[in-house]
Every structure is written in C-alpha cells, then in structure tokens.
Amino acid sequence: MPLWLQKYRPRTISEIVGNTNAVNQFTDWVSKRLKDNVKKAALLYGPPGVGKSLTVQVYAEQFGFDLIELNASDVRAKEQIMRIAGTAASQSTIFGGIKRLVFLDEIDGINPAEDKGCIPAIIDIINKSNCPVVLAANDPWDPKLRPIRDLCILIRYNKIRSPTIVKFLKEICRKEGIVVEDRALTLIAEKADGDLRSAIIDLQVLTGGRRYLRFEDVVWLPTRNRQY
C-alpha cells in the first residue's frame, strides 16, 4: 500500500494545504530574489508538519529549479556544508539562468559545540550565493541563529487549523472509499495539534485497510508531543 503522504502530496504550490500567506510570501521572495533586490536568504520557521520543507520542494519541482537539499542537523562538518551547498550556491545552470535553490533544513538542530564552523559556513554561503538560499527551523529565536537570522527574510508558518485538516482528511477518505464519522476525523485533527503530516499518517494507520472508521476506533490516539 502506498504511503498517503506521497500519494496525496501536492504537485503545485496552489495545492499546499494551509499557511497560504506564508507560501505566497515565499514565492514572492524567490521571484524578487532572482532580480537581486531582496535579502539573499529566507528563513521559514514554525512547528513540524505545517509545510515548510514541502513548500520549497514543490516550488522547485513546479518551476524547474535544481534543488540542493541538506539537513543541517545531519551535516556535521563545515567542509561538508561548503563543498555541497557552497559549490551549488555559487554556480548557475548550464544555460546561464539561476535555476537552483539551496535548502538547508533544521538549522536549529546544529550543535555549535559539536559542529564548529557550521554557522559561519552557512553565513558564507548566504553572502556569496548566486541563487536563492532557503533555511528552515522550528525555533528561529535560538541565540546561536542570530547571525543567520539577521541575513534572512523571516517567513512564519503556523499550526494548521483543525477544520482545515479535517477537510483534507475527509477528501482522502472519499478517494479511498472509506466511510468515516466526522467526529473521528475531528479527534485525529485535534490530536495532531496543527501537524497535517502527522494527521495523514495517523489516518492511514487507523484505517488499516478497513472501510469504516468510527469515533470509538480513534479515542486511544495520543496527542502529539510538541517540544521544539
């Protein structure tokens, strides 16, 4: 069975659920960034599962950008960041147009004590970049990020409202031929605490091949623990 996260993944920017203002702000920034009249980097911030990474990925796919994506919390050396993201940020496509996005996710996961040089390396990439540099974080106000934050336009992503999540889950159920009680979907949405990604995962697990989902089937679902 295919994962519903992939099966119902948006293919265009307009299909992204929730945070419409943030998505529009991002697309507007990229358009202006290509003309070099705004800040070179954007920092998308907010809780997990609200569309930060998805916005960057879908935008790159829809408009034909070469996406260089790194999880900053997994990249443990300045040299690695500079070699991969730094080289990509300094180059254009073979046609001479800037059709590349550099995306560093989870930058608040960097540990300055263990990852010495990463913050300066990211700053260097931003300052020297010929293409848009996008960063993402749950907590942009972490003191270690201040030097980076000052170089970026900040774009806030909020928790997705429960009615919006319910509407999307209901559409999945319709397409999957699942009869579901409204209050079951409401409970799934409330337990997800604004995280659409988690809600979709929970719905697929809870249905488990069944064709009818009742409120009683979901009452045991724990609330997502949000610590960020």
C-alpha positions in Angstrom: 0.0 0.0 0.0 1.5 3.4 -1.0 2.1 5.9 1.8 -0.7 8.5 1.7 1.9 11.3 2.4 3.2 10.6 -1.1 0.0 9.6 -2.8 -1.7 12.9 -1.7 1.3 15.1 -1.8 0.7 18.4 -3.6 2.1 18.8 -7.1 1.7 22.6 -7.3 2.1 25.5 -4.9 -1.7 26.1 -5.1 -2.4 22.6 -3.7 -0.5 23.1 -0.5 -2.9 23.0 2.5 -2.8 25.8 5.0 -0.4 28.7 5.5 -1.4 30.4 2.3 0.1 33.7 3.3 3.5 32.2 4.1 3.5 30.2 0.8 2.7 33.4 -1.1 5.4 35.3 0.7 7.9 32.6 -0.1 7.0 32.6 -3.9 7.1 36.4 -4.0 10.5 36.4 -2.3 12.0 33.9 -4.8 10.7 35.9 -7.7 12.3 39.1 -6.3 15.5 37.3 -5.2 16.2 36.3 -8.8 16.4 40.0 -9.6 18.8 40.6 -6.6 16.7 43.3 -4.9 15.8 41.5 -1.7 17.7 39.6 1.0 19.6 36.6 -0.3 18.1 34.1 2.1 14.7 33.2 3.5 14.2 31.5 6.9 11.0 29.5 7.1 10.0 28.8 10.6 7.3 27.2 12.6 6.3 23.8 14.1 6.7 20.4 12.4 4.4 19.2 9.7 3.0 22.6 8.6 4.5 22.8 5.1 7.9 24.5 5.4 10.0 21.8 3.6 7.1 20.9 1.3 6.8 24.5 0.1 10.5 24.5 -1.1 10.3 21.1 -2.6 7.0 21.6 -4.5 8.1 25.1 -5.7 11.4 23.6 -7.1 9.5 20.8 -8.9 6.8 23.1 -10.3 9.1 25.8 -11.7 12.0 23.6 -12.7 14.6 24.5 -10.1 17.6 22.3 -9.3 17.1 21.7 -5.6 20.2 21.1 -3.4 18.8 20.0 -0.1 20.7 19.2 3.1 19.5 18.5 6.6 21.8 20.9 8.6 21.5 18.9 11.8 22.8 15.8 10.0 25.8 17.5 8.3 28.5 17.6 10.9 31.3 19.5 9.3 32.0 22.9 7.8 33.8 21.3 4.9 30.8 19.2 4.0 28.4 22.1 4.0 30.8 24.3 2.0 31.5 21.5 -0.5 27.9 20.6 -1.2 25.8 23.7 -0.6 28.6 26.2 -1.1 29.5 25.0 -4.6 25.9 24.7 -5.6 25.1 28.2 -4.3 28.0 29.8 -6.3 27.0 28.2 -9.7 24.3 28.8 -12.2 22.7 26.3 -14.6 24.4 25.5 -17.9 22.0 27.9 -19.6 23.3 30.8 -17.5 20.0 31.4 -15.8 19.7 31.0 -12.0 17.5 27.9 -11.7 18.9 26.5 -8.5 17.6 26.5 -4.9 19.8 25.7 -1.9 17.8 24.4 1.0 19.2 23.8 4.5 16.6 22.2 6.7 16.6 22.0 10.5 19.3 24.6 11.1 18.2 24.9 14.7 19.4 21.3 15.1 23.1 22.4 14.7 25.1 22.0 17.9 27.8 24.7 17.9 30.0 22.7 20.3 30.0 19.6 18.0 29.5 21.3 14.7 32.2 24.0 14.9 32.3 26.2 11.8 28.8 25.3 10.5 27.2 28.6 11.4 30.0 30.6 9.8 29.9 28.3 6.8 26.1 28.9 6.3 26.7 32.7 6.6 29.4 32.4 4.0 27.1 30.6 1.6 24.4 33.2 2.0 26.7 36.1 1.4 28.4 34.5 -1.7 25.3 32.8 -3.2 24.3 33.4 -6.8 21.0 31.7 -6.2 18.2 31.7 -3.5 19.2 30.1 -0.2 16.3 28.8 1.9 16.6 27.8 5.6 14.1 26.1 7.8 13.8 25.9 11.6 11.3 25.1 14.3 12.7 27.7 16.6 14.3 30.7 14.8 14.9 32.6 18.0 17.7 30.2 19.2 20.5 32.6 20.2 23.0 30.7 18.0 21.0 31.5 14.9 21.0 35.3 15.4 23.9 35.9 12.9 22.0 33.9 10.3 18.6 35.3 11.2 19.8 38.9 10.6 20.6 38.0 6.9 17.2 36.5 6.2 13.7 37.4 5.4 11.6 35.6 8.1 8.5 33.7 6.9 6.3 32.3 9.6 4.4 29.1 9.3 1.6 28.5 11.8 -0.1 25.3 13.0 -2.8 24.3 10.5 -6.3 24.7 11.9 -8.2 21.6 12.8 -11.1 22.3 10.4 -8.6 22.6 7.5 -7.0 19.3 8.5 -10.5 17.6 8.8 -11.4 18.8 5.3 -8.3 17.4 3.8 -8.6 14.1 5.7 -12.2 13.8 4.6 -11.2 14.2 0.9 -8.6 11.4 1.4 -11.3 9.1 2.8 -13.6 9.9 -0.1 -11.0 9.0 -2.6 -10.1 5.8 -0.7 -13.7 4.7 -0.4 -13.7 4.9 3.4 -16.8 5.8 5.4 -15.7 7.8 8.4 -17.5 9.6 11.2 -16.9 13.3 11.3 -16.1 13.3 15.0 -13.4 10.7 14.3 -11.7 13.0 11.9 -12.1 15.9 14.3 -10.3 13.9 17.0 -7.5 12.9 14.7 -7.0 16.6 13.7 -7.1 17.8 17.3 -4.6 15.1 18.4 -2.3 16.1 15.6 -2.1 19.6 17.1 -1.7 21.5 13.8 0.6 19.0 12.2 -1.1 17.9 8.9 1.7 15.4 8.1 1.1 13.6 11.4 -2.7 13.6 10.8 -2.3 11.9 7.4 0.0 9.3 8.9 -2.4 8.6 11.8 -5.4 8.3 9.4 -3.7 5.7 7.3 -2.6 3.7 10.3 -6.0 3.9 12.0 -7.9 2.8 8.9 -5.5 -0.1 8.3 -7.4 -1.4 5.3 -10.8 -1.0 6.9 -13.7 0.7 5.1 -15.4 2.2 8.1 -13.8 4.4 10.8 -15.7 5.2 13.9 -15.0 7.6 16.8 -14.5 4.6 19.0 -11.7 3.4 16.8 -9.6 6.6 17.4 -10.2 7.5 21.1 -7.0 5.8 22.2 -4.9 8.0 19.9 -2.3 10.0 21.9 -1.8 13.8 21.5 1.4 14.6 19.6 4.1 15.8 22.0 5.4 19.1 20.6 8.7 20.1 22.0 10.6 22.5 19.8 
